Amino acid sequence: MAAAVAVKHAGAPRNLTEPIAVRIGLTLVALAYLLLFLLVPLAAVFAEALQKGWTAYVNAATEPVALSALWLTLLTAGIAVPLNLVFGVAAAWAIAKFDFPGKNALITLIDLPFAVSPVISGMIFILLFGRLGYLGPWLQAHDLKIVFAVPGLALATIFVTFPFVARELIPVMQAAGTEEEEAARVLGAGGWATFWRVTLPSVKWGLLFGVILCNARAMGEFGAVSVVSGHIRGKTNTLPLHVEILYNEYNFQAAFAVASLLTFLALLTLVAKSFIEWRSSRRAESPSEPTA
Amino acid sequence: MNITFKRHSVLPGFGLTFGFTLFYLSVIVLLPLSTLFFKSAALGAGGFWAAVSAPRVVASYKLTFGASLAGALVNGVFGLVVAWVLVRYRFPGQRPVDALVDLPFALPTAVAGIALTTLYAPEGWLGKPLAEAGIKVAYTPLGVAVALTFIGLPFVVRTLQPVIESLDVDVEEAAASLGASRLQTFRRVILPAILPAWITGFALAFARALGEYGSVVFIAGNMPMKTEISSLLIITKLEQYDYAGATAIAVVMLVASFVLLLAINRLQSWSMHPTSD
């Protein structure tokens, strides 16, 4: 078969791309695959959400339990993202600007939460703080509640979004080098001034990229928060957990209405992500453009 | 202490940032993760083996690994086509299509789960015609594989894209001018160059699928021995306060994904120097 094809093409001077029929065929296969696995599920979310009209849609999205789930989602992301942002900047500064032994091991450890599945990520906090956990009796004695309460949700969210900012920022800061900061220091700038005026402007897009990905995962996380939530309506349900409860109660329209809000967030994330990628690729292509 | 530990630098803040990094890493990641191993060690070797080899647990491994493998294989084939088309061809709407590939990363898994279940349920848009053809998807192992295919879709595409972009067209030109057909050029010149990245993408999709929970629980039907994935079994055991049993399964799954990621790391260094190996 391969030999036959080779003979057929022997006369062509340059086979630098596939025959037009193959190109069209491959493009159609690729688009059909993406249509089936990405676009159709996306369309289903909105079709199901609107199956009973706009009024039902708005009602489902604004009922008190949905609003309290929205508030809890914003709260957990509002705790997790800033903490991981501070950590990401600190880790990137230490790793990118200094040389020390064990650096690669540290980078591997920072990536560790990505290798841990969502359910296990939630479970480790049950093992620590649950009723039968290592610190459970102590917490009960002091009337403190971590799992099945907001602190547990926040901890699980912090864990699963832990590497995002750091892993985006480390390569960007490493690529930027240390010369500009050293020059600023020699010229008399303080440590903070050097960071704010020299380092931050050069890594701001990488930083934003990491924060956006971190936020999307924080707001959308399901498995880990499901384990630590305890599913108390109006108290410990984030938006993804609220979707699950509505769905399991066969309230499909409301489940998809709430799910559509999360879908908007995902689409917004994709738009922001490709905008940042487009901007940084343009900057890479035109080095003459002032970088400040 | 700083001066002997790190190379001297005029930049400030090493002690503060390095100290905070280690502290935060220990409190958030290392300390909680270590409980997993302490808890499962409490079982002893016999108890551990009994917990991880019970028939229901073994059935869940088979389903989880099998469906993950199926999803990763489907993505391996179609991911290559998608990556090739996105890099080498031009068509209208390319940029939004390219951006959409990341949807499974950005969409909350619970949303993906209920959307796929509704689509493939016996009365769903896709489930109905499939059911008429005699194929049941939702609430079967096939449904689990569908969800895991969705979840792993970006990995192969995103790992291959930069590698295909960086291919040296001169080499393809040389092959063509020496009389190679396009198929020969692809098999003998392009494929060897992209093979490490291809396998890496496949392995990443597989590793991701192993631990997946949200997108699977809705479509799986969750029948013990039949359509129950390992992640769900862990949750079931936790809810029955069988912490040790849950951790034992978790350790098995965690070790499996660590081994995979270690292999992926090796692969990635191989893909940087594909000829030296």
HADDOCK unambig.tbl for C-alpha pairs under 7 A between the chains (distance, minus, plus):
assign (segid A and resid 6 and name CA) (segid B and resid 181 and name CA) 5.08 0.50 0.50
assign (segid A and resid 9 and name CA) (segid B and resid 181 and name CA) 5.79 0.50 0.50
assign (segid A and resid 10 and name CA) (segid B and resid 179 and name CA) 6.21 0.50 0.50
assign (segid A and resid 10 and name CA) (segid B and resid 181 and name CA) 6.84 0.50 0.50
assign (segid A and resid 13 and name CA) (segid B and resid 177 and name CA) 6.64 0.50 0.50
assign (segid A and resid 14 and name CA) (segid B and resid 176 and name CA) 5.30 0.50 0.50
assign (segid A and resid 14 and name CA) (segid B and resid 177 and name CA) 5.90 0.50 0.50
assign (segid A and resid 15 and name CA) (segid B and resid 176 and name CA) 5.37 0.50 0.50
assign (segid A and resid 15 and name CA) (segid B and resid 181 and name CA) 6.28 0.50 0.50
assign (segid A and resid 15 and name CA) (segid B and resid 182 and name CA) 5.42 0.50 0.50
assign (segid A and resid 16 and name CA) (segid B and resid 172 and name CA) 6.76 0.50 0.50
assign (segid A and resid 16 and name CA) (segid B and resid 173 and name CA) 6.32 0.50 0.50
assign (segid A and resid 16 and name CA) (segid B and resid 176 and name CA) 6.68 0.50 0.50
assign (segid A and resid 16 and name CA) (segid B and resid 182 and name CA) 6.99 0.50 0.50
assign (segid A and resid 17 and name CA) (segid B and resid 182 and name CA) 6.91 0.50 0.50
assign (segid A and resid 18 and name CA) (segid B and resid 182 and name CA) 6.36 0.50 0.50
assign (segid A and resid 26 and name CA) (segid B and resid 81 and name CA) 6.53 0.50 0.50
assign (segid A and resid 26 and name CA) (segid B and resid 85 and name CA) 6.86 0.50 0.50
assign (segid A and resid 27 and name CA) (segid B and resid 85 and name CA) 5.79 0.50 0.50
assign (segid A and resid 30 and name CA) (segid B and resid 78 and name CA) 6.82 0.50 0.50
assign (segid A and resid 30 and name CA) (segid B and resid 81 and name CA) 5.91 0.50 0.50
assign (segid A and resid 30 and name CA) (segid B and resid 82 and name CA) 4.77 0.50 0.50
assign (segid A and resid 37 and name CA) (segid B and resid 150 and name CA) 6.07 0.50 0.50
assign (segid A and resid 41 and name CA) (segid B and resid 115 and name CA) 5.50 0.50 0.50
assign (segid A and resid 41 and name CA) (segid B and resid 116 and name CA) 6.10 0.50 0.50
assign (segid A and resid 44 and name CA) (segid B and resid 115 and name CA) 6.17 0.50 0.50
assign (segid A and resid 45 and name CA) (segid B and resid 115 and name CA) 5.80 0.50 0.50
assign (segid A and resid 87 and name CA) (segid B and resid 21 and name CA) 6.34 0.50 0.50
assign (segid A and resid 90 and name CA) (segid B and resid 17 and name CA) 4.63 0.50 0.50
assign (segid A and resid 90 and name CA) (segid B and resid 21 and name CA) 6.40 0.50 0.50
assign (segid A and resid 91 and name CA) (segid B and resid 17 and name CA) 6.28 0.50 0.50
assign (segid A and resid 91 and name CA) (segid B and resid 18 and name CA) 6.61 0.50 0.50
assign (segid A and resid 91 and name CA) (segid B and resid 21 and name CA) 5.35 0.50 0.50
assign (segid A and resid 93 and name CA) (segid B and resid 17 and name CA) 6.83 0.50 0.50
assign (segid A and resid 94 and name CA) (segid B and resid 14 and name CA) 5.61 0.50 0.50
assign (segid A and resid 94 and name CA) (segid B and resid 17 and name CA) 5.64 0.50 0.50
assign (segid A and resid 94 and name CA) (segid B and resid 18 and name CA) 5.38 0.50 0.50
assign (segid A and resid 98 and name CA) (segid B and resid 6 and name CA) 6.97 0.50 0.50
assign (segid A and resid 99 and name CA) (segid B and resid 6 and name CA) 5.55 0.50 0.50
assign (segid A and resid 99 and name CA) (segid B and resid 7 and name CA) 5.62 0.50 0.50
assign (segid A and resid 100 and name CA) (segid B and resid 5 and name CA) 6.32 0.50 0.50
assign (segid A and resid 100 and name CA) (segid B and resid 6 and name CA) 4.44 0.50 0.50
assign (segid A and resid 100 and name CA) (segid B and resid 7 and name CA) 6.59 0.50 0.50
assign (segid A and resid 115 and name CA) (segid B and resid 257 and name CA) 6.50 0.50 0.50
assign (segid A and resid 115 and name CA) (segid B and resid 258 and name CA) 6.72 0.50 0.50
assign (segid A and resid 116 and name CA) (segid B and resid 254 and name CA) 6.47 0.50 0.50
assign (segid A and resid 117 and name CA) (segid B and resid 211 and name CA) 4.52 0.50 0.50
assign (segid A and resid 117 and name CA) (segid B and resid 212 and name CA) 6.66 0.50 0.50
assign (segid A and resid 118 and name CA) (segid B and resid 211 and name CA) 6.88 0.50 0.50
assign (segid A and resid 119 and name CA) (segid B and resid 231 and name CA) 6.18 0.50 0.50
assign (segid A and resid 120 and name CA) (segid B and resid 250 and name CA) 6.40 0.50 0.50
assign (segid A and resid 124 and name CA) (segid B and resid 32 and name CA) 5.48 0.50 0.50
assign (segid A and resid 124 and name CA) (segid B and resid 33 and name CA) 6.05 0.50 0.50
assign (segid A and resid 124 and name CA) (segid B and resid 35 and name CA) 6.56 0.50 0.50
assign (segid A and resid 124 and name CA) (segid B and resid 36 and name CA) 6.37 0.50 0.50
assign (segid A and resid 125 and name CA) (segid B and resid 32 and name CA) 6.37 0.50 0.50
assign (segid A and resid 127 and name CA) (segid B and resid 35 and name CA) 6.54 0.50 0.50
assign (segid A and resid 128 and name CA) (segid B and resid 32 and name CA) 6.72 0.50 0.50
assign (segid A and resid 128 and name CA) (segid B and resid 35 and name CA) 6.90 0.50 0.50
assign (segid A and resid 159 and name CA) (segid B and resid 28 and name CA) 6.25 0.50 0.50
assign (segid A and resid 159 and name CA) (segid B and resid 29 and name CA) 6.60 0.50 0.50
assign (segid A and resid 182 and name CA) (segid B and resid 10 and name CA) 6.52 0.50 0.50
assign (segid A and resid 182 and name CA) (segid B and resid 11 and name CA) 6.50 0.50 0.50
assign (segid A and resid 191 and name CA) (segid B and resid 12 and name CA) 5.88 0.50 0.50
assign (segid A and resid 216 and name CA) (segid B and resid 106 and name CA) 6.31 0.50 0.50
assign (segid A and resid 220 and name CA) (segid B and resid 108 and name CA) 4.38 0.50 0.50
assign (segid A and resid 221 and name CA) (segid B and resid 108 and name CA) 6.25 0.50 0.50
assign (segid A and resid 222 and name CA) (segid B and resid 109 and name CA) 6.60 0.50 0.50
assign (segid A and resid 222 and name CA) (segid B and resid 110 and name CA) 6.34 0.50 0.50
assign (segid A and resid 222 and name CA) (segid B and resid 214 and name CA) 6.10 0.50 0.50
assign (segid A and resid 223 and name CA) (segid B and resid 213 and name CA) 5.95 0.50 0.50
assign (segid A and resid 223 and name CA) (segid B and resid 214 and name CA) 5.70 0.50 0.50
assign (segid A and resid 227 and name CA) (segid B and resid 235 and name CA) 6.95 0.50 0.50
assign (segid A and resid 240 and name CA) (segid B and resid 110 and name CA) 6.12 0.50 0.50
assign (segid A and resid 244 and name CA) (segid B and resid 110 and name CA) 6.91 0.50 0.50
assign (segid A and resid 259 and name CA) (segid B and resid 111 and name CA) 5.60 0.50 0.50
assign (segid A and resid 262 and name CA) (segid B and resid 108 and name CA) 6.97 0.50 0.50
assign (segid A and resid 263 and name CA) (segid B and resid 107 and name CA) 6.14 0.50 0.50
assign (segid A and resid 266 and name CA) (segid B and resid 106 and name CA) 4.93 0.50 0.50
assign (segid A and resid 266 and name CA) (segid B and resid 107 and name CA) 5.12 0.50 0.50
assign (segid A and resid 269 and name CA) (segid B and resid 106 and name CA) 6.89 0.50 0.50
assign (segid A and resid 270 and name CA) (segid B and resid 99 and name CA) 6.27 0.50 0.50
assign (segid A and resid 274 and name CA) (segid B and resid 99 and name CA) 6.22 0.50 0.50
